[in-house]
Amino acid sequence: MSLRSDLDAAAMLLTRLPVRGTPSARAADAAWAWPVIGLLVGFVAAACGWLVWGFGATQAVAAAVTVAVSVLLSGALHEDGLADTADGLWGGGDRARRLEIMRDSRIGTYGTIALVLSLMLRWSLVATALMQGQFFAVVVTAALVSRAPMAVAMRWLPAARADGLSRGTGRPPARATYMAAGLAIGALALHGAHGLLAGALVVAALWGLGHLARTRIGGQTGDVLGAVQQFSEIAVLVALTSG
């Protein structure tokens, strides 16, 4: 597939941007481009937050705008996945019931708590990055890196159901997965020891959530992948703003 078609496919899958073009036949073939789309989302979100701050808004408001723009650009795709995963993995008595809960459009107690915690943590950490004077680097790196573990999870874990977004997207080829991981590693390498810590936290989050999903529902779904992105983004933000 061409570079343009892969980028179109990645943008159509992960954002609400008005993309026009011919996407790759299988969305998973473009998994290498997911971090690139993350970079774009992070840059636009950071630019909006920076602009608001430049006009006199407080750091808290600028951070809130940054997180809000990121959510809007992705259509809350990952946040929805996090909420459904929290409800399903903790709210059902067996595999079938958990998958049924995850498909329900309504949000439950566990999902609400997970969503609120995610938004609060990202808002606080983005505000910290702004205060530390490393706003753009932290926001863009977190957005880029957090899209790569989704490709790894799709390659590593079997699909938990016979239909749905993840099944329809397909399984990323090994080359695309390695490229996505390589882009993430390259971005983290620019941050030295903090980048190494971020990588370790992302791997731990991916392994823990992946193991839980395999145990509770038999593998990954589109919702689980959204949760992977959210956990990974928070992990990177924590590491890059620590110390």
C-alpha positions as CSV (number, residue, x, y, z in Angstrom):
1,M,0.0,0.0,0.0
2,S,1.1,3.6,-0.6
3,L,2.1,6.0,2.1
4,R,-0.9,8.2,1.3
5,S,-3.4,5.4,1.5
6,D,-2.0,4.2,4.8
7,L,-2.2,7.7,6.3
8,D,-5.7,8.1,5.0
9,A,-6.7,4.8,6.6
10,A,-5.1,5.7,9.9
11,A,-6.8,9.1,10.0
12,M,-10.2,7.7,9.1
13,L,-9.9,5.0,11.8
14,L,-8.5,7.1,14.7
15,T,-9.9,10.6,14.1
16,R,-12.9,12.6,13.0
17,L,-10.8,14.7,10.6
18,P,-12.5,15.2,7.2
19,V,-10.1,13.0,5.3
20,R,-10.6,12.5,1.6
21,G,-8.7,9.8,-0.2
22,T,-8.5,6.1,-0.8
23,P,-7.6,4.2,2.4
24,S,-5.7,0.9,2.6
25,A,-7.9,-2.1,2.0
26,R,-7.3,-3.5,5.5
27,A,-7.1,-0.8,8.2
28,A,-4.6,-2.9,10.2
29,D,-2.1,-2.7,7.3
30,A,-1.7,0.9,8.2
31,A,-1.0,0.3,11.9
32,W,2.5,1.7,11.4
33,A,0.9,5.1,10.7
34,W,-1.1,5.2,13.9
35,P,1.7,6.9,15.9
36,V,2.0,9.5,13.0
37,I,-1.7,10.3,13.5
38,G,-1.1,10.5,17.2
39,L,1.6,13.1,16.5
40,L,-0.8,15.1,14.5
41,V,-3.5,15.0,17.1
42,G,-1.0,15.9,19.9
43,F,0.4,18.8,17.9
44,V,-2.9,20.3,17.1
45,A,-4.2,19.9,20.7
46,A,-1.0,21.4,22.1
47,A,-1.1,24.3,19.7
48,C,-4.7,25.1,20.8
49,G,-3.7,24.9,24.5
50,W,-0.6,27.0,23.9
51,L,-2.6,29.6,22.0
52,V,-5.2,29.9,24.8
53,W,-2.4,30.2,27.4
54,G,-0.7,32.9,25.2
55,F,-3.9,35.0,25.4
56,G,-3.8,35.0,29.1
57,A,-5.6,31.9,30.3
58,T,-4.3,30.0,33.3
59,Q,-2.3,26.9,33.0
60,A,-5.3,24.9,34.2
61,V,-7.5,26.3,31.5
62,A,-4.8,25.8,28.8
63,A,-4.4,22.1,29.9
64,A,-8.2,21.6,29.8
65,V,-8.4,23.0,26.3
66,T,-5.5,20.7,25.2
67,V,-7.2,17.6,26.6
68,A,-10.6,18.6,25.2
69,V,-9.2,19.2,21.7
70,S,-7.4,15.8,21.8
71,V,-10.7,14.2,22.7
72,L,-12.7,16.0,20.0
73,L,-10.1,15.2,17.3
74,S,-10.4,11.5,18.1
75,G,-14.1,11.5,18.5
76,A,-13.7,10.3,22.1
77,L,-12.9,6.9,20.5
78,H,-10.4,5.9,23.1
79,E,-12.3,7.3,26.0
80,D,-15.3,5.3,25.0
81,G,-13.2,2.2,24.8
82,L,-11.8,2.8,28.3
83,A,-15.2,3.2,29.8
84,D,-16.7,0.1,28.1
85,T,-13.6,-1.9,29.1
86,A,-13.9,-0.9,32.7
87,D,-17.6,-1.7,32.8
88,G,-17.2,-5.1,31.0
89,L,-14.1,-6.5,32.7
90,W,-15.3,-5.7,36.2
91,G,-19.1,-5.8,35.7
92,G,-19.9,-9.2,34.2
93,G,-20.0,-12.6,35.8
94,D,-18.8,-14.6,32.7
95,R,-17.1,-14.0,29.4
96,A,-20.4,-13.7,27.4
97,R,-21.9,-11.2,29.8
98,R,-18.7,-9.1,29.9
99,L,-18.7,-8.8,26.1
100,E,-22.4,-8.0,26.2
101,I,-21.8,-5.2,28.7
102,M,-18.9,-3.8,26.6
103,R,-21.1,-3.6,23.5
104,D,-23.8,-1.7,25.5
105,S,-23.8,2.0,24.6
106,R,-24.7,2.9,28.2
107,I,-22.0,3.7,30.7
108,G,-21.9,2.2,34.1
109,T,-20.3,3.0,37.4
110,Y,-16.9,1.5,36.7
111,G,-16.8,3.1,33.3
112,T,-17.7,6.5,34.7
113,I,-15.0,6.3,37.4
114,A,-12.4,5.2,34.8
115,L,-13.3,8.0,32.5
116,V,-13.3,10.7,35.2
117,L,-9.9,9.5,36.5
118,S,-8.4,9.4,33.0
119,L,-9.5,13.0,32.2
120,M,-8.4,14.3,35.6
121,L,-5.0,12.7,35.4
122,R,-4.3,13.9,31.9
123,W,-5.5,17.4,32.7
124,S,-3.3,17.5,35.8
125,L,-0.2,16.1,34.0
126,V,-0.6,18.4,31.0
127,A,-0.8,21.4,33.3
128,T,2.4,20.2,35.0
129,A,4.1,19.9,31.7
130,L,3.1,23.5,30.9
131,M,4.4,24.6,34.2
132,Q,7.7,22.8,33.7
133,G,8.3,24.4,30.3
134,Q,8.1,21.2,28.3
135,F,4.5,21.4,27.1
136,F,4.8,20.6,23.4
137,A,7.4,17.9,23.8
138,V,5.4,16.0,26.5
139,V,1.9,16.3,24.9
140,V,3.1,15.4,21.4
141,T,5.2,12.5,22.6
142,A,2.4,11.1,24.7
143,A,0.0,11.3,21.8
144,L,2.4,9.6,19.4
145,V,3.7,6.9,21.7
146,S,0.2,5.9,23.0
147,R,-1.0,4.8,19.5
148,A,1.7,2.3,19.0
149,P,0.7,-0.2,21.8
150,M,-2.7,-0.6,20.1
151,A,-0.9,-2.2,17.1
152,V,1.2,-4.4,19.5
153,A,-2.0,-5.5,21.4
154,M,-3.7,-6.4,18.1
155,R,-0.8,-8.4,17.0
156,W,-0.3,-10.1,20.3
157,L,-3.8,-10.9,21.4
158,P,-6.5,-12.8,19.6
159,A,-9.8,-11.1,18.8
160,A,-12.3,-11.7,21.6
161,R,-15.4,-11.8,19.4
162,A,-16.2,-12.7,15.8
163,D,-17.3,-9.2,14.8
164,G,-16.8,-5.6,15.8
165,L,-14.3,-2.9,15.1
166,S,-11.2,-4.9,16.0
167,R,-12.1,-7.9,14.0
168,G,-13.0,-5.8,11.0
169,T,-9.8,-3.9,11.2
170,G,-7.8,-7.1,11.0
171,R,-4.4,-8.1,12.4
172,P,-1.5,-5.8,11.8
173,P,1.3,-7.3,9.8
174,A,4.6,-7.8,11.7
175,R,6.3,-5.1,9.7
176,A,3.7,-2.5,10.4
177,T,3.8,-3.4,14.1
178,Y,7.5,-3.2,14.3
179,M,7.4,0.2,12.5
180,A,4.8,1.6,15.0
181,A,6.9,0.4,17.9
182,G,10.0,1.8,16.3
183,L,8.4,5.2,16.0
184,A,7.4,5.1,19.6
185,I,10.8,4.1,20.8
186,G,12.5,6.8,18.7
187,A,10.2,9.4,20.2
188,L,11.0,8.2,23.8
189,A,14.7,8.1,23.1
190,L,14.7,11.9,22.7
191,H,13.7,12.1,26.4
192,G,16.7,10.2,27.9
193,A,16.1,8.5,31.2
194,H,12.5,9.8,31.5
195,G,11.8,8.3,28.1
196,L,13.2,5.0,29.3
197,L,10.9,5.1,32.3
198,A,8.0,6.0,30.1
199,G,8.7,3.0,27.9
200,A,8.9,0.7,30.9
201,L,5.5,2.0,32.2
202,V,3.9,1.6,28.8
203,V,5.1,-2.0,28.5
204,A,3.8,-2.7,32.0
205,A,0.4,-1.2,31.3
206,L,0.1,-3.1,28.0
207,W,1.1,-6.4,29.6
208,G,-1.2,-5.9,32.6
209,L,-4.2,-4.9,30.6
210,G,-3.6,-7.5,27.9
211,H,-3.3,-10.3,30.4
212,L,-6.5,-9.1,32.1
213,A,-8.4,-9.0,28.8
214,R,-7.2,-12.4,27.8
215,T,-8.2,-13.9,31.1
216,R,-11.6,-12.2,31.4
217,I,-12.8,-12.1,27.8
218,G,-10.4,-14.2,25.8
219,G,-8.5,-11.4,24.0
220,Q,-8.8,-7.9,22.7
221,T,-11.7,-5.8,21.3
222,G,-11.8,-2.3,19.9
223,D,-12.7,-1.2,23.5
224,V,-9.7,-2.9,25.0
225,L,-7.5,-1.2,22.4
226,G,-9.0,2.2,23.4
227,A,-8.2,1.4,27.0
228,V,-4.6,0.5,26.0
229,Q,-4.2,3.9,24.4
230,Q,-5.5,5.7,27.5
231,F,-3.3,3.7,29.9
232,S,-0.3,4.3,27.6
233,E,-0.9,8.0,27.3
234,I,-1.2,8.4,31.0
235,A,2.0,6.3,31.6
236,V,4.0,8.6,29.2
237,L,2.7,11.8,30.8
238,V,3.5,10.5,34.3
239,A,7.1,9.5,33.3
240,L,7.9,12.7,31.3
241,T,6.7,15.0,34.0
242,S,8.3,13.2,37.0
243,G,11.3,14.5,38.8
